[in-house]
Structures are given as structure tokens and as C-alpha cells.
Amino acid sequence: MHINFIDLKKQYERYKEEIHQAIFSVMESTQFILGPEVAQLERSLSEYTNTKSALACSSGTDGLLLALLALGVKAGDEVVTTPFSFFATAEVICLLGATPVFVDIDPVTYNMDSRLLEACISSRTKAVIPVGLYGQCADMDEINAIAASRGIPVIEDACQSFGATYKGNSSCNLSTIGVTSFFPSKPLGCYGDGGALFTNDEELAMRMRSMLAHGQSERYKHRYIGINGRIDTIQAAILNVKMKYFPSEIEERLNVARRYNEGLKQAVLEERIVTPFVKPDRTSTYAQYSIRVRDREAFVQRMKVKGIPTAIHYPVPMYRQEALGYLNIDSTKYPVTEDVSREIVSLPMSPFLTKDQQDYIIEAVIERRD
Ligand SMILES: *Cc1c(COP(=O)(O)O)cnc(C)c1O
């Protein structure tokens, strides 16, 4: 049986005609930069998340960078975040000369442990960046409350959680600024790089809008130092097609996750694996369906032999990355991150995973070895 880790091909086959039409129409118009498709995408993103402003940009990473730029984060500042995420979350902080301060993760959700946040905030803290890892939002109420009591803005890294809900509200609309990514393998992906910023603050929206186009206030007049952070019109056109099917794809992802939960239940009870725990007041997009296993190397090998692709999100915590070695961070301060990064492994996940494929995967995962 052939199984893809993420089935982008099947998705393309399904929407092919409409996607071709959308791409050709941009080429015919030759409005490759900020064509009407970009404004259309922003309207549907704003509507979908119920935020006042949605700004399409060039990637999730650039979105995070723009959020920090708009908040005025600079050299000497500190930004508090999680050590267990994709590298970009910490990278943008360092790129601005600021220092990332890491909070250990919650042992159940693997998101920033909000109980440890307060102790990591100092007079130099200029922002907090919780991540909605694997598609489940962090404890945003607790995090927002702690940050608000110090007057610190919160940037939600929703690169994996666009489409998730938290206490009935949409991810990306839970704090000062929300940022998502349309990298092809994310729940809503384009055919290259893309991302978006969300805010209800008009002043911040204006600044981010300007900063994603070189800080221009009007043509060739530059009010701020910004970046070239626009999304391509072609990518926006592709996203406009995919946006129509996104809610039903999210439903399919939930169905796939439920089938995994059910099929793997016995192995969980026997404490051979740990499956994802989603808190009852929120939903996950299952950007990844990640489980914990004791001997990961053997597990990955066993899956590989059976033709089942797996991936590890993420094997190396931020404070162990070579590029961040200059921070000289003591890894013993992060016991939960240490354990989880050793045991976590992601199973194939896509709205197009068939029941047969899933049964085959489940059988392989629960197979007794003794
Ligand atoms: C993918 C991802 C990013 C970066 O997004 P890009 O669009 O690839 O730049 C940042 N943070 C998290 C948590 C991500 O998963």
C-alpha cells in the first residue's frame, strides 16, 4: 500500500480545474503583485476568523517578523516563547537582535506552559509568542492575562492552528496579532510560500500593511523600515480556490484524527504510546497527528519497512540548535521539552487519507513486539 505523509497530490487532483483557471486568470491580467485576488483573499481571511484586519504576506516567518517589527521589538529586548516549535518562531526574534526567552512546555498539550510564563517575564520583555503546536491553541486566556497585567502584547504563532477554535473564537483572533502560514504542507497551503497577519488594532494593521511593502506610506515615500513581504497574486488566487473547501477539509482532518484515536486506544491504555490530547474548550486542526513512543528510532524503522512515512516535529529544541548556541542556555531548565522531543513522532495526516490506509497504519502502530 502506498501512503504519502501529506497527500498534496490528491488535493490538487480534486481542485485542478478551478486552480488552473485561477492561475491563468492572474497570468492574463498580468497583475502579479497585489492583484485583486489578494484583496479578495484578505476579505475571506478576515471573515473566516472574524478579525477586523487580515493582511496576506509572503510567509509565516515574514508574518512573525512583521509583527515584531510593528511592535517595535529591537536589539536588547526580550521576547518570551516556546522552545518546542519550528525554528522560525525563535529565529525572527534573533534576527532583530532581541533575545528569545524560553518557557518549558505543558506535558499534556506540548504548548507553552502558562503556569511557568510569569517567571520568564522581565522588564525587558517586549512580546510573548505562544504557538498553537500541531494545530491546538495554547492557553491563550491565561497567557493574555499575564501579558496584559504587564502591558505586553501577545503574538499568536498560528502557523499550524489556522482553522482551530479556542472557547468558540477563531485561532488568529485571540491576541494582539495572529500570524499564520500557507506553506504547502500546512492545513491551508498554497503552491509556494505565503502567510497572513491578523489584528483588530487599526494602528498596528496600518503599520504592518506599510511594513510589508518596504514601509511605504505612498509610492516611493518610506515612513518605516520594512521588508518585501507581499504575497504573490498567483498564490492568493490558489488560496481563494482552496479557502472554499477548507472548512470541509478541517472536518475531514477531525474524522481522520478520531479514527486514529479510536484505533490506537488500546495501545494507549497499555501505556505503549501517548496520543494527542486536545483540551475540551478548543479544537485542533491536526496540522500534525503526533504520538509519543518509547523507542522512537525502532518505531520509525518499523514503520519504514511497512512503507509508512513518519516525520519528527521537532527532534531538536530551540536551545539545542547550533545557531542559538550563543545564548548558552542550560537544557536542564526544560525537562518536559527534553522528554517530548525524544519521544514524539508524527503519523501520516491529510483529509484524503483513506480508511484502508488508516487501518493499515493503525495495525502497524499497535502491533505487539513481545
Ligand atoms: C511553518 C511554521 C512557521 C513558518 O512558516 P513559513 O510560512 O514556512 O515561513 C512558523 N512557525 C510555526 C509554528 C510553523 O509551523
The ligand as an SDF file (V2000), in Angstrom:
LIG
                    3D

 15 15  0  0  0  0  0  0  0  0999 V2000
    5.5730   26.6610    9.3840 C   0  0  0  0  0  0  0  0  0  0  0  0
    5.7710   27.4020   10.6340 C   0  0  0  0  0  0  0  0  0  0  0  0
    6.3730   28.6620   10.6440 C   0  0  0  0  0  0  0  0  0  0  0  0
    6.9780   29.2890    9.4160 C   0  0  0  0  0  0  0  0  0  0  0  0
    6.0820   29.4590    8.3540 O   0  0  0  0  0  0  0  0  0  0  0  0
    6.6700   29.6390    6.8680 P   0  0  0  0  0  0  0  0  0  0  0  0
    5.4630   30.0090    6.0550 O   0  0  0  0  0  0  0  0  0  0  0  0
    7.2610   28.3410    6.4600 O   0  0  0  0  0  0  0  0  0  0  0  0
    7.6670   30.7250    6.9050 O   0  0  0  0  0  0  0  0  0  0  0  0
    6.4860   29.3310   11.8430 C   0  0  0  0  0  0  0  0  0  0  0  0
    6.0220   28.7970   12.9890 N   0  0  0  0  0  0  0  0  0  0  0  0
    5.4360   27.5810   13.0220 C   0  0  0  0  0  0  0  0  0  0  0  0
    4.9400   27.0450   14.3220 C   0  0  0  0  0  0  0  0  0  0  0  0
    5.3130   26.8400   11.8440 C   0  0  0  0  0  0  0  0  0  0  0  0
    4.7550   25.6190   11.9010 O   0  0  0  0  0  0  0  0  0  0  0  0
  1  2  1  0
  2  3  1  0
  2 14  2  0
  3  4  1  0
  3 10  2  0
  4  5  1  0
  5  6  1  0
  6  7  2  0
  6  8  1  0
  6  9  1  0
 10 11  1  0
 11 12  2  0
 12 13  1  0
 12 14  1  0
 14 15  1  0
M  END
$$$$
